[in-house]
Amino acid sequence: MILLPALLLILWGEPGLCLEEDRGFDGHIRRFTVADDTVYVATEKKLYQLSHDLTPVQSLTLRGIFKDGSREAVFYRVSEGAEWNGTFSINILLPFVENHTLISCGVSDYECGYCEILDLKNISNRIYSENVRVGPTKRSNVSVAFLVKLKKSLADTYILSATQKYDGESVKCSNNYQTVNLHNTNNDQMGEIFAVIDERGTPNIVCTGNVEFVDGFQISSTIYLLSNLPSGPKNTVRLSWLEAKEKKVDTFKSLRTVTLSVSDGGSSRLLSSSLIPGGSLWSGVFTVDGGQTNTELLVFDIRPDFTGGTETDFCQLATSKTLKPKAVLFRQKHMSSVLAVRQRSWMVFFIGTGDGQLIKLAVDKNYHTTCPKVLYRADDDRQMFPQILLDQVDRRHVYVAFRDQMKLVPVSKCSTYTTVQQCWSAQDPHCVWCGSKQSCTFEDDCKDSDWVSIPDHFQQKMVSYQLVKDSTGPIQINVHTHLTVSQVPSNFACQFSGPSTEFCGNKGPPPQFPQCTCILINGTIPAQGVSSVLSLDVAGGTMAVPGQMKE
């Protein structure tokens, strides 16, 4: 029997990168990404391939020799200690899972741009390479690139590159490229690999002002871009929509924009972005009041609005509509990154900070937040990389990076809660109390047993009471237990006790999970209160929930 007091409740030859140890990479991390069971990390000096648990698989040096050539790449990697005259600095790292390839693009010391297409499972196998610009011509962290589909076939997959642009920037190395471009990914498309042309010329989006891109992604047929538009002392945050059409030029003609309204009359800046799975909600970390210290986590509904006229320059502030947030979820100094996931009806946010903390925040469907928990804290307060990714294999860990190190951090520590009350009171949507194991664990580890967990909305107490008075009828007490269960208990009963054994009458409705009713015989609640015990079967055992109510 379980008693629950109802109170407020990849380095060849190098050792593996373990959760409890600090194991670094050669050079500072510039990009990292995940695909199925593999992690790819690009530093200043190497490109690493690791398994999902950060066990090294192999690495490639980014130092080599550049020689004169035409479109075909002329970058030759050299062994450690050999002479070299250039470094390939990766700005774009895209797993093309359907095509079994990894796309890496960036800049070198001698060329405007360089791209490689590598085998997704074996990065030492180079499939194609080219001296071509895709993305920024500088070692930039304020440009984005991601894969998009204009239709549904593999041949209609393109790279959308959104490149940092400043007034007066040199146009060298950017003959056909503008602020936003769509690059080919295979030879079946018009032009060659990485080409931006289509049947009607060279379509793109031009930005005449300053722009810094933060994130981009595609949901169904809509492409989203998030950017900062710095203008003097004030910054504007911009959301842009594109509708995926059959042709590149038609896709760009669908451009619509909106300004995100964050602070009242002040200057705000978007630092990190994460789509909330399962709908049209999106979350972002913003600085407020023009500074870099005070930050907020906000939620917006970003359903696209393709009404109105066609726009050709989303940097023009005067043409933009305004979108207000659905909720301000969290205020914390020095937030720098965010990842949002879904766990049943809950939204769960993993938040990185500038002083090396990883914070977990659970939010219900009414935007009520639980108490934040610190999952990890760096020993030397190093700033976290502005990106957090979920392990795609078991979805129980997140990847966080600090300069030249990466950590694999569990999304929850369910096993640290040793009683049902502790498991429930933790208010962690990832944790359930497993009846057969008599332990707090992940839901997937309790598939063959009954389990209980927190409800789909925030509750401070596991059991609540409601007193119903009627001037002509009896007084009744409704007792409600706030739980989510794997299946409705076959036996659910309530026992009430007062100063006499005949405290409750037998005219009330029968107990039905999650509620029981007591109709008072004498019509009054005694001064010493009413005691109750709710019981339900969990994996063949009885779970008792005692409580007490006073008028």
Secondary structure in CASP SS format (residue, H / E / C, confidence):
PFRMAT SS
TARGET T0000
AUTHOR 0000-0000-0000
METHOD secondary structure of the structure
MODEL  1
M C 1.00
I E 1.00
L E 1.00
L C 1.00
P C 1.00
A C 1.00
L C 1.00
L E 1.00
L C 1.00
I C 1.00
L C 1.00
W C 1.00
G C 1.00
E C 1.00
P C 1.00
G C 1.00
L C 1.00
C C 1.00
L C 1.00
E C 1.00
E C 1.00
D C 1.00
R C 1.00
G E 1.00
F C 1.00
D C 1.00
G C 1.00
H C 1.00
I E 1.00
R E 1.00
R E 1.00
F E 1.00
T E 1.00
V E 1.00
A E 1.00
D C 1.00
D C 1.00
T E 1.00
V E 1.00
Y E 1.00
V E 1.00
A E 1.00
T E 1.00
E C 1.00
K C 1.00
K E 1.00
L E 1.00
Y E 1.00
Q E 1.00
L E 1.00
S E 1.00
H C 1.00
D C 1.00
L C 1.00
T C 1.00
P E 1.00
V E 1.00
Q E 1.00
S E 1.00
L E 1.00
T E 1.00
L C 1.00
R E 1.00
G E 1.00
I E 1.00
F E 1.00
K C 1.00
D C 1.00
G C 1.00
S C 1.00
R C 1.00
E E 1.00
A C 1.00
V C 1.00
F E 1.00
Y E 1.00
R E 1.00
V C 1.00
S C 1.00
E C 1.00
G C 1.00
A C 1.00
E C 1.00
W C 1.00
N C 1.00
G E 1.00
T E 1.00
F C 1.00
S E 1.00
I E 1.00
N E 1.00
I E 1.00
L E 1.00
L E 1.00
P E 1.00
F E 1.00
V H 1.00
E H 1.00
N H 1.00
H C 1.00
T E 1.00
L E 1.00
I E 1.00
S E 1.00
C E 1.00
G E 1.00
V E 1.00
S C 1.00
D C 1.00
Y C 1.00
E C 1.00
C C 1.00
G C 1.00
Y E 1.00
C E 1.00
E E 1.00
I E 1.00
L E 1.00
D E 1.00
L C 1.00
K C 1.00
N E 1.00
I E 1.00
S E 1.00
N E 1.00
R E 1.00
I E 1.00
Y E 1.00
S E 1.00
E E 1.00
N C 1.00
V C 1.00
R C 1.00
V C 1.00
G C 1.00
P C 1.00
T C 1.00
K C 1.00
R C 1.00
S C 1.00
N C 1.00
V C 1.00
S C 1.00
V E 1.00
A E 1.00
F E 1.00
L E 1.00
V E 1.00
K E 1.00
L C 1.00
K C 1.00
K C 1.00
S C 1.00
L H 1.00
A H 1.00
D H 1.00
T E 1.00
Y E 1.00
I E 1.00
L E 1.00
S E 1.00
A E 1.00
T C 1.00
Q C 1.00
K E 1.00
Y C 1.00
D C 1.00
G C 1.00
E C 1.00
S C 1.00
V C 1.00
K C 1.00
C C 1.00
S C 1.00
N C 1.00
N C 1.00
Y C 1.00
Q C 1.00
T C 1.00
V E 1.00
N E 1.00
L E 1.00
H E 1.00
N C 1.00
T C 1.00
N C 1.00
N C 1.00
D C 1.00
Q C 1.00
M C 1.00
G C 1.00
E C 1.00
I C 1.00
F C 1.00
A C 1.00
V C 1.00
I C 1.00
D E 1.00
E C 1.00
R C 1.00
G E 1.00
T C 1.00
P C 1.00
N C 1.00
I E 1.00
V C 1.00
C C 1.00
T C 1.00
G C 1.00
N C 1.00
V E 1.00
E E 1.00
F E 1.00
V E 1.00
D E 1.00
G E 1.00
F E 1.00
Q E 1.00
I E 1.00
S C 1.00
S C 1.00
T E 1.00
I E 1.00
Y E 1.00
L E 1.00
L E 1.00
S E 1.00
N E 1.00
L E 1.00
P E 1.00
S E 1.00
G C 1.00
P C 1.00
K E 1.00
N E 1.00
T E 1.00
V E 1.00
R E 1.00
L E 1.00
S E 1.00
W E 1.00
L E 1.00
E E 1.00
A C 1.00
K C 1.00
E C 1.00
K C 1.00
K H 1.00
V H 1.00
D H 1.00
T H 1.00
F H 1.00
K H 1.00
S C 1.00
L C 1.00
R E 1.00
T E 1.00
V E 1.00
T E 1.00
L E 1.00
S C 1.00
V C 1.00
S C 1.00
D C 1.00
G C 1.00
G C 1.00
S C 1.00
S C 1.00
R E 1.00
L E 1.00
L E 1.00
S E 1.00
S E 1.00
S E 1.00
L E 1.00
I C 1.00
P C 1.00
G C 1.00
G C 1.00
S C 1.00
L E 1.00
W E 1.00
S E 1.00
G E 1.00
V E 1.00
F E 1.00
T E 1.00
V C 1.00
D C 1.00
G C 1.00
G C 1.00
Q C 1.00
T C 1.00
N E 1.00
T E 1.00
E E 1.00
L E 1.00
L E 1.00
V E 1.00
F E 1.00
D E 1.00
I C 1.00
R C 1.00
P C 1.00
D C 1.00
F C 1.00
T C 1.00
G C 1.00
G C 1.00
T C 1.00
E C 1.00
T C 1.00
D C 1.00
F C 1.00
C C 1.00
Q C 1.00
L H 1.00
A H 1.00
T H 1.00
S C 1.00
K E 1.00
T E 1.00
L E 1.00
K C 1.00
P C 1.00
K C 1.00
A E 1.00
V E 1.00
L E 1.00
F E 1.00
R E 1.00
Q E 1.00
K E 1.00
H C 1.00
M E 1.00
S E 1.00
S E 1.00
V E 1.00
L E 1.00
A E 1.00
V E 1.00
R E 1.00
Q E 1.00
R C 1.00
S C 1.00
W E 1.00
M E 1.00
V E 1.00
F E 1.00
F E 1.00
I E 1.00
G E 1.00
T E 1.00
G C 1.00
D C 1.00
G C 1.00
Q E 1.00
L E 1.00
I E 1.00
K E 1.00
L E 1.00
A E 1.00
V E 1.00
D C 1.00
K C 1.00
N C 1.00
Y C 1.00
H C 1.00
T E 1.00
T C 1.00
C C 1.00
P C 1.00
K E 1.00
V E 1.00
L E 1.00
Y E 1.00
R E 1.00
A C 1.00
D C 1.00
D C 1.00
D C 1.00
R C 1.00
Q C 1.00
M C 1.00
F C 1.00
P C 1.00
Q C 1.00
I C 1.00
L E 1.00
L E 1.00
D C 1.00
Q C 1.00
V C 1.00
D C 1.00
R C 1.00
R C 1.00
H E 1.00
V E 1.00
Y E 1.00
V E 1.00
A E 1.00
F E 1.00
R C 1.00
D C 1.00
Q E 1.00
M E 1.00
K E 1.00
L E 1.00
V E 1.00
P E 1.00
V C 1.00
S C 1.00
K C 1.00
C H 1.00
S H 1.00
T H 1.00
Y C 1.00
T C 1.00
T C 1.00
V H 1.00
Q H 1.00
Q H 1.00
C H 1.00
W H 1.00
S H 1.00
A C 1.00
Q C 1.00
D C 1.00
P C 1.00
H C 1.00
C E 1.00
V E 1.00
W E 1.00
C E 1.00
G C 1.00
S C 1.00
K C 1.00
Q C 1.00
S E 1.00
C E 1.00
T E 1.00
F E 1.00
E H 1.00
D H 1.00
D H 1.00
C H 1.00
K C 1.00
D C 1.00
S C 1.00
D C 1.00
W E 1.00
V E 1.00
S E 1.00
I C 1.00
P C 1.00
D C 1.00
H C 1.00
F C 1.00
Q C 1.00
Q C 1.00
K E 1.00
M C 1.00
V E 1.00
S E 1.00
Y E 1.00
Q E 1.00
L E 1.00
V E 1.00
K C 1.00
D C 1.00
S C 1.00
T C 1.00
G C 1.00
P C 1.00
I C 1.00
Q E 1.00
I E 1.00
N E 1.00
V E 1.00
H E 1.00
T E 1.00
H C 1.00
L C 1.00
T E 1.00
V E 1.00
S C 1.00
Q C 1.00
V C 1.00
P C 1.00
S C 1.00
N C 1.00
F E 1.00
A E 1.00
C E 1.00
Q E 1.00
F E 1.00
S E 1.00
G C 1.00
P C 1.00
S C 1.00
T C 1.00
E C 1.00
F C 1.00
C E 1.00
G C 1.00
N C 1.00
K C 1.00
G C 1.00
P C 1.00
P C 1.00
P C 1.00
Q E 1.00
F C 1.00
P C 1.00
Q E 1.00
C E 1.00
T E 1.00
C E 1.00
I E 1.00
L E 1.00
I C 1.00
N C 1.00
G C 1.00
T C 1.00
I C 1.00
P C 1.00
A C 1.00
Q C 1.00
G C 1.00
V E 1.00
S E 1.00
S E 1.00
V E 1.00
L E 1.00
S E 1.00
L E 1.00
D E 1.00
V E 1.00
A C 1.00
G C 1.00
G E 1.00
T E 1.00
M E 1.00
A E 1.00
V E 1.00
P E 1.00
G E 1.00
Q E 1.00
M E 1.00
K C 1.00
E C 1.00
END
